Amino acid sequence: MASPAAAPLIAADAVVLDVETTGLDPRSARIVQIGAVKLHPEAGEPDIFVTFVKPDVAIPASATAIHHIAAADVADAPPIAEALRDLLRYLGERPLIGHAVAFDIAVLAAEAKRAGVLWRRPRSLDTRHLAELVAPTLPSFTIETLCSWLGLAVDMRHSAIGDARMTAAIFGRLLPLLRERGIRTWAEAEAACRVVREAGGPLGGGAAVLPDDEGTGDRGSEGGRSGDGSSGNGSAANLAPLARIDSFPYRHRVADIMSTPPQFLAEDASLRDAATMMDARGISSVFLRHAGDTGILTERDVIRALASDGADALGMPAAAAASFPLCAVPAAAFIYRAMGRMDRLGVRHLGVVDEAGVLVGALSARDLLRLRTSAALRLGDAVDAASDMPALARAWGQLPAMAEALLAEGVPAAGIAAVISRELGAATRRAAQLAEAALAAEGRAVPGPYALLVLGSAGRGESLLSHDQDNAIVFADGDPEGPEDGYFADLGRRLADILDQIGVVYCRGGVMAREPDWRGSVATWQERIVGWLRRSSPEDLLSVDIFYDARTVHGDPDLAGRVMAGAFSEASRTPQFLKLLADASPEPPSAFGLFGGLRTEGGRIDLKRAAMLPVVSAARVLALRHGRGTRGTVDRLREVAALGRGGAADLVVAAEGYEAVLEAVLRQQVRDVEAGVPPTGKVDPSGLPRDLLDRVKDALRIAGGLHDTTRELLF
């Protein structure tokens, strides 16, 4: 299982656990009952685990008075060794959540040591500490107090399964409160809980302290201190499977290996005709159309028909043995997504379509034989297949681990950014589909064709691990505030809410389809763009520039194409608009100190402000000026440099430097995510390899003068 560090809390694949014991000293206490609840059990898995345990000591009357478990209740219960093995099978690799969970973990560790059962301390979160984070002024942090505060019923208190269920409910109610405070992932929650513990807080004592080699080294009872839960399953061990993946499917797209053009049978062709075509052309599948639908017939389909009906099968219509409708994958998709789709659907062949949905090729398992399979390859398809928001969050939360593994394999940061961008687009598309389904369940159907676009870095293919929402909607017809607009306003709101909950936060600048300025009909967008081109103040153009990075991720790409074609054409003919765009981009701050060292604040330099934004802005405005329709920053710079005008050499150097900055920022973000620090564009230069640091310094130097170069090349 991948490290839970980056997992959104809302989709944490965790187990909520509680134990009842003979006492409060974890070194001597014996377990008499274990209760556990899986937050997100997989299909067919048990959602709860509960068992009495027969201890090897008498149960004190004082303990029975609390949990009401007496000797008669455990007389026929399994011994601790058997119970622990059953529990470990139930837990798997999942992390734990509990209330004063350090006590539970310490007792389990001590019991495992006595019973000779191998115990590896899991990562854990304590709902007591999480509650302190969001409501530090509560009079106490017992389960009863928290249930009362959160409006939850107290049920079966001081039974292990009852306490586990109430703790799970408390955790669920705390999630939106934590999200309001910027605590979204498991590692961020761990880091915040560490601050609570180190600050002391209103936590009392009351339990013995275990030596560090026997437990947590922290206090144990509900009134005591809890361990940090961050040891045990560390990131290096959990990333081992990912670290061995083949990077090829993350660096290449389906278009690189597909068979093209697609081979079609006549609609009335027989199975013999199909077998003849496949044999003559050395292919393993053919396509055919029937009753207005497109399907695929594979060599395996032919074999099945022959096995069933013998030679007579060759005369049957090919359409009778074909599969409808066709399962397809975009030509622009990375190969790992196609592999994941084949694995999920249990097929060996896929159609390949272009951005307009036109069939352009075929992809078979034979094309993929050289690629090693891995669970990591299914991550992309998990986004597409997510049945609800928690499932989407679980898929999205695995991306940082994938990025770390690809960095370890030496995949260029620009390639990793392209993968992340594609997944951000896919998550945005899936969120829109979930929002559509929710509206349909309320009796509100989509009023007509529309296109959903991602803007900014996601559109350029340059997203890293710090991302917010930048999206827009173009629909076919309808006036502002009309019924069509009303539907897409609601769709945009639900889309934004889903993305925010999985970890793609709301755009601070409001560049989201839920806002009136970022949705509209084709006609509305065309009028809006004319307004942009005629404005006279750079302040009016804030956020407008990222529109020119747009990429369609869902719906009808022709609608967006009509809008974008006009936007690019008019911009290239409007020098004043381009000048305003250039002026709206602030000059980068000075990156170097008096003696040539990097200027840092808090030990970090803001590479986004000092190097990324200036280069991105320059590349965008120059591409618009010279009629270049590419989206990527590096491609834009190199295409403009190829024109051979003055300053071209600076653009080539800027392109090389931009790739170095991407790598530096991504490396820092991977470390920060694992440490529970929200990723940003700020980098600690002391953590960079020497050669990368030198390249970053070169990038900062060229970025500092790029503003003047841009103005020179504009006119």
C-alpha positions, 0 to 999 in steps of 0.5 A, a space after each residue: 500500500 502506498 504511504 498514506 501521507 498524501 491521502 486526503 483525510 476525507 478518503 483515508 483508507 484507515 481503521 478506527 480502533 479501540 481496546 478495552 483492558 484490565 488496567 491503565 498501565 500499558 506495560 501490564 494491562 491485558 486486552 479483554 476486547 478489541 473493536 475496529 471499523 474500516 472507514 472505506 472497506 473494499 467490496 466483499 471486505 468486512 467493515 467491522 472487527 470485534 472480539 473478546 479476548 481471554 486474558 492470562 490474568 484476572 479482570 479487576 472489579 474496577 475495570 469491569 465497573 467501567 467496561 462491564 466485561 467480566 470473566 464469564 464474558 471472556 471464558 470462551 474467547 480466543 487467547 491474545 495471540 489468536 486475536 492479534 493475528 486475526 486483527 492484523 489480517 483485518 488491518 492489512 497495511 491500513 493506518 489507525 485512528 483512535 481516541 487517545 490512540 497511543 494507549 491502544 497502540 502501546 497495549 497492542 505492542 506489549 501484548 504482541 511482544 508477550 505473545 510472540 506475534 510480530 507487530 509493526 507500529 502503524 501510522 496513526 491519528 488521534 481524534 483527541 488531538 484533532 479536536 484540540 486543533 479545531 476547538 481548543 477552548 472546549 472544557 474537555 476532550 472526552 468522547 462524551 464531550 466531543 459527541 455532545 459538541 458535534 451533535 452525535 449520540 453516545 452509544 455503547 460507551 466503553 465497549 470496544 466496538 461502540 467506542 470505535 464507531 463513535 470515534 469514527 463518527 467524530 472523525 467524520 464530523 471533524 473533517 470539514 473543520 480541519 479542512 477550513 484550517 488548511 489541514 487536508 492530508 494525513 501528513 498535514 494532520 500528523 504535523 498539526 497534531 505534533 504541534 499540539 503535543 509539543 505545545 502541551 495543551 490541556 492534556 493531563 497525565 494519568 498513565 504509566 510511560 512505556 520505554 521507547 523500545 516497548 511502545 510509544 514513549 508517551 502517555 496512554 490513557 484517555 486522559 494522557 498523551 498520545 504518540 505521534 503515530 508517524 513512525 512505523 510504515 515510513 515512506 521509503 518502505 511504502 514506496 518500494 513497489 512504486 520505485 521499481 516501476 518502469 518509467 516508460 508508460 509515464 513518459 510516452 503517450 498512446 499515440 507513440 505505440 498505437 497501430 494506425 490507421 484503424 482497420 474497418 470491416 464492412 458492416 455486412 462482413 462475415 467472420 471469415 472476412 474478418 479472419 482473412 483481413 487480420 491474417 493478411 494484415 498481421 493485426 489482432 483486431 478490426 473495427 466495424 460499425 453496426 446499427 450506428 455503433 462502433 465495435 471491435 472484433 479480436 482474434 480471440 473473438 474469432 477463436 471463441 466462435 470457432 470453439 463454439 460452432 466449429 467451421 460453421 461460425 466462419 459464415 456468421 456475421 462478424 458483428 455477432 461476435 464483436 464487442 459493442 460499444 467500443 472501449 477507447 482511450 485518447 491518443 494523447 493519454 499516457 500509456 500507463 492510463 491505457 494499461 490501467 483501463 485494460 486491467 480494469 475492464 479485463 480486455 486486451 484491445 482498445 480503440 484510440 480516439 483523438 480529441 474530437 472522439 474520432 477513432 484514429 488507431 488501435 492499441 493491443 496488449 501486444 503493444 504493451 508487452 515490453 512494459 512491466 505491470 504495476 499497481 501504480 499503473 492503475 492510478 490513472 484509470 482509478 481516477 476515471 473509474 471513481 464512483 464517488 467523491 471519496 473514491 476520487 480522493 483516494 485515487 488523487 491522493 496517490 499522485 505524490 507517491 507516483 511523482 516521488 517514484 518517477 523522480 527516483 527513476 530519473 524521469 525529467 520533472 517536465 514529464 512528471 508535470 505532464 502526468 500530474 496535469 493530465 490527472 488533474 484534467 482527468 480529476 476535473 472531468 470526473 468531478 464534473 461527471 459526478 456533479 452531472 449525475 447528482 443534478 440528474 438525480 434531482 431531475 435536472 438534465 444537462 441543457 445542451 452541449 458544453 465544454 469544460 476547460 482547465 486553465 493555467 498550469 493544468 492546461 500547459 501540462 506543467 502542474 506540480 503538487 501545489 495546485 488550485 482550481 482554474 477552470 471554465 465552461 463554454 456552453 452552446 447557447 443561452 444568456 447570462 443568468 438564463 436557465 442554461 447559465 443557471 444549470 452550469 452555475 450549479 454544475 460549476 459549484 458542485 464541481 468546485 466543491 468536489 475538487 476542493 474536498 479531494 485536495 484541489 483547492 478553490 482558486 483564490 482569484 475566483 477562476 472557476 466555472 462557478 463564477 459568472 466571469 468563467 462560464 458562458 455560451 459561445 456568444 457570451 465568451 466571444 463578447 467577453 474576449 472582445 472586452 478583454 482586448 479593448 481594456 486599457 488597464 493591466 489591473 482589469 486583466 488579472 487572471 485573463 492570461 491563463 485563459 490562453 493556456 486552456 485545454 478541454 477535458 470534458 464535453 464538446 471540444 468544438 465549442 471550446 475550439 470556436 472560442 479559442 480560435 477567435 481568442 488567439 487570432 484577435 490577440 495576435 492582432 492586438 498589440 496593445 492588449 499584449 503589451 498590457 498582458 506583459 505589463 500585468 506580469 510583475 517583474 521578479 524580485 531580486 534573487 541574489 544578495 550583495 555577495 551573490 548568494 541567494 536571497 532566502 526568507 525563512 531558509 527558502 526562496 520563492 522560485 514560483 515568483 522569482 523564476 516560474 511566473 516571469 518565464 511562463 508569462 513571457 512565453 505566453 505573450 510571445 506565443 500570442 504575438 507570433 501566432 504560436 498555438 502551443 501551450 507548454 512554456 518550453 515549447 512556446 519559448 523554443 518556437 519563438 526563439 526559432 524565429 531568429 529575432 533578437 533575444 532568441 538566445 535568451 529564450 533558449 536559456 530560459 527554456 532550459 532554466 525553466 525545466 531546472 526550476 520545475 525539478 527543484 520545486 517538485 523535489 521540494 514539494 515531494 519532501 514537504 507532502 511527506 512531512 505534512 507541509 503544504 507544498 508551495 513554490 518555495 524551495 530550500 536551496 540547501 536541499 538541492 544537488 549542487 548541479 541542480 542548484 547551479 542550473 537554478 541560479 542560471 535560471 534566476 539570472 535569465 528570469 530577472 532580465 526576461 521582462 525587457 527581452 519580452 518587450 523587445 520581441 513584442 514589437 
